[in-house]
Amino acid sequence: MDKRNESLGTDFILLGLLPGMKHINLLVSAILLIYTVALTANSILILLIWVDSHLHTPMYFLLSQLALMDLTLISIVVPKMGTDFFLGRRNISQVACGIQIFFFLTLGISECILITLMSYDRYVAICNPLRYSLIMSHRVCLQMAFISWAGGTLTSMVHTAYALHFPICGSREIAHFLCEVMAILKLVCEDISAYEKAVVMTSIIVLLIPLSFILSSYALIFRAVLHMNSPEVRNKALATCSSHLIVVSLYFGPAMVVYMRSRSYHSPKLDQVLFMLGGILTPMMNPLIYSLRNKEVVGALKRLLRCFLTSK
């Protein structure tokens, strides 16, 4: 009994999704529906890219990695949140909290790196099409995927370990529905201004520099597209690039608001809304944006369904 009490004393208390909100049951039900759609859509997209030879290209390989990241990201947030809500649980152990922080940061940073590399892929495809297959070889694609996963993992490992080593004074209540670095730092009782500066510097490296690279790439892409003679090729290039830019805004917008503000300017409700947008809604939107606006993905889905129906 003493060990259990000691364990509970080191646990964090998650206050849950928007405490005090009316009709919270409807919001949780909507989130579970979004999770189901995201799980299904990303799984189908990964399957299509894997089985359809028409989608065995660098762009779709990178897209499959993004879908895998989205699938994992939403799965480390929603099941835990839903289970806690329906069972009335609020506590989370320090180890489980650290694991959730680590995976959330890993996937978020990895996605930012991957999206940046995807913009380079589009730049080469449109601005240097004759050398595309040479530059974007299978080996280069694997290296891009490795850089994305490794960059996210290493950065997350440092921040998770450092954020959790600070002493917690008084209440261990986290005003959030998941363990998150900025929410944990609000409980710390010592001066962490130096670490906050490190978080801002990391955000500049992970968010602002890649975003600048992405916007520069697309400025060159749109200049090249405007000089294309074929309306069909121009429209296809614009459709692909506009889908990518929508995804860029969905990722980078909420992340910049959350991680590039001082701790004193953080609002628990605003942070939760931003995390729902970036960590729950975006993983559902990505496969829909890429599939509904992409004739090749729609065609691959039709071929898979036709093959499935004719085999019966």
N, C-alpha and C positions, 0 to 999 in steps of 0.2 A: 504493500500500500504506500509506504514511504517513497519507494522508487517511482511509483506512478505519479504521486503528488509532485515529486521533484521534476519529473518529465513534463507534467502539465505546467509547472512554473517556468519552464524554458520555451514553451510553445508560444507561437504568435496567435492572435485572435483576428480573423478576417471579418470585418464588419459587414461584408457582403455587397451585393449590387444595389447601389443608390438607396441607402437606408432611409426609411420614412416615405419612400415613393408609393403613391397609390397605384393599385392595379399592377403590382410587381409580378403577379402570376402571369399576366399577359406578356410582359416583357421577357420573362424567363422562357415562356413557351415559344415566343418568336425567336429567341436566341437558339433554342434547341432545334427549331425548324431550319434556321440558317445553317446550323452545324450539320444537319442531315444533308442539306443541299450542297454544302461545301465538300463534305465527305464524298458524296456521290459524284459531283461534277469533277473534282480533282482526280479521283480514282479513274473515272472514265477517260479523262484527258491523258493521264499517264499510260493507260492501257492502249489507247489509240496510237499514241506516239511510239509505243513499244512494238505493236503488232503490224502497223501499216507502213509499208516500205516507202510510200509517198511522203511520209513525215520523218524519214530518216535524214534530216538535214540539221546543220548546226543550230539554227534558230529554234527548232522544235526540241532538240536535245536540251538546250538551255531552258526552254519553257517547261520541259518535264521536271527539271530540277526545281524550278520555281513552284510548280504544282506540288511536288513532294514536300518542300519547305512549308507551303501553306497548309497542307494536310497535317503536318506535324505540329505547326504553330497553334492552330485552332484546337487540336486534340489535347494539348497540354493545358488549355484554359477552360474550355466549356464543360467537359465531363466532370472535372473537379468542382466547378462552380455549381453545376446542376445537382450533383450528388449532395453537396453541402446544403443547398437550398431546400431540397425535398426531405432530407433527413434531419434538418435543423442543426447541423454541425457547423462550428465556426473555427475551431482550433486547427492549427497546422504546425507540425514539428519544425524545429529549426533546420533539420536536414532536408525535409521535404520542401521547405520554403527555399532553401539554397538551390535545390534541384530545379524548382520551377523558375527561379530567377535565371539560372544558368541556361536552361533550354530556351527561355523566352528571348533573352539577349542574343544567344547564339543564332537563333533563326532570324531574328530581326536584323542583325548586322549582316548575316550571310545573304539575306535577300537584298539589302541595299547594295552590297558588292556585286551580286549577280545581275541586278537590274542595270547597273552601270556597265557591266561587260556585255549585256544584251544590247545596249545602245551602240557599243562599238561594233557588234555583229551587224546591226542595221546600217551603220555608217559604211562599213566595208561592202555590204551587199548592194547598196545604192550608189555610193560614190566611187567604188572600185570593183565593179562586177566581174571584170575579166580575170582578176586575181583572187576572187572570193574563195574558190575551192582550195587554192594554194595557201592563202592566209588562214582561213578558218578550217584547218584540217581536223581530223578526229582527235589527234593528239592535243591540239590547241584547245579544243572543246573540253576534253578531260581535265586539262590544266586549269581552265577557267572554273570548272565545277569544283576542283580541289581547292583553288585559291579562295573561292567563296565560302566553302564549308570551313576550311582551316582558319581563315581570317576571322570569321564569326566566333569560332570555338575558342581561339586564343584570347581574343579581346574580352569575350564573355567570362572566361575563366579568371582573368585578372580582376575584373570589376566585381564579380560575384564574391570571390574570396576576400577582397578588400572591404567591400560594403558590409559583409557579415562579421568582420572582426571588430567593429566598433562596439563599445559597451552600450547597452540599452538601459535607460533610466526610467523608472516608473512604469507607466502603462505599456503593454505590448500589443495594443490594439492597432491594426492596420486598416485605415479607411479606404479599403479597396476590396475587389472580389478575387484578387490574386496577389501573390507575393511579387513585389516590384521594387526595384532599387530606390527610386525617388521616394516611395512611400515608407520604406524601411529607414531611410536617412532622416525622416522627420522624427523618429523615435530616439535618435542618437543624442547623447547628453554632453558630448565634447565638441570642440571646435573642429569642423570639417571643411572649412573654407578652402583649404588647399586641395582636398579631394574634389570639391565641387568644381574647382577650376580645371581639374583633370578630366572631369565628366564633360565639361564644355569643350575642352580641347579634343577629346575623343569624338564628340558630336560633330565638330568642325571637320575632322578627318573622315569620319564615317558618313556624314550627311552633306555638309556644304561642298566639300571638294568633289565628291562623286556627282552631286547635283549640278555643279558648274560644268563638269565634264559632259554630263548628259545633255544639258542645254546647248553647249557648244557643238556637240555632235549633231544634234537635231537642227541647229541653225545651218550647218553645212549640208545636211540631208535635204532640208526644205529648199535651199538654194539650188541643189542639184535637181530636185524634183520639178521645180518651175521651168527648168531648161529641157525637160524631156519632151520629145515630139509626140509620143504615143499617149493619147488620153487614157487608154486602158491600163498601161503600165503605170502612169502617173497616179491614177485612182487607187490601184492596188498598193502602191508604195505609201500613199497618204493614209489608207485604211489601216495598214500594218503599223505605221508610225503613230497614228492617233491613238490606237489601242494601247501602245506602249506608254505614251505620255499620260494617258488616263491612269494606268497602273502606277507610274512614277508619282503622280500627285497623291494617290491614295496611300502610298507608303511614306513618302518623305514629308508630306504636310503634317499629319498627326505626330510623327516622331520628332520633328523640329520643334513643335509647340511644347511637347513633353520634356525633352532632354536639353533644350537650349534656354530654359528659364531658370532663374535662381529658385532655390528651395522655398524661400519666403513668398514667392508669387504663385505657388502651386495651389490649385483648388481641387479638393478631392472629387467633387462632382464632375468638373471639367475633365480631369484626368481620366475618370472612369469612362466618360463619353468618348474621349479620344482613343482609349484602349479598345473600346467596343468597335470603333470605326476601323482602327488599324489591325487589331488582333482577331476580330470576329467577322466583321462585314467584308473586309478586303479579301480574305481567303475564299469567300464565296463568290465575290465579284470577278476575281481574276479569270477563272476558267470560263465564265459566262462571257466576259468581254472578249477574250481571245477566240472562243468558239463561235459565238453568234455573229461576230464581225469577220470571220475567216472562212472563206469558201473551202479551203483545203481541209480544215478540221471537220466542217459539216459534211464534206464529201467522204472523208474517212469514216465518220460515224454511220453514214448511209451504207457504205460498203460493208461495215462490220455487222450492221443489222440485217442486211440482205444475206450475208453469209450465214448468220445465225438462223434466219428463217428458212433458208433453203436446205440447211442441214437437218431440219426436223422432218 
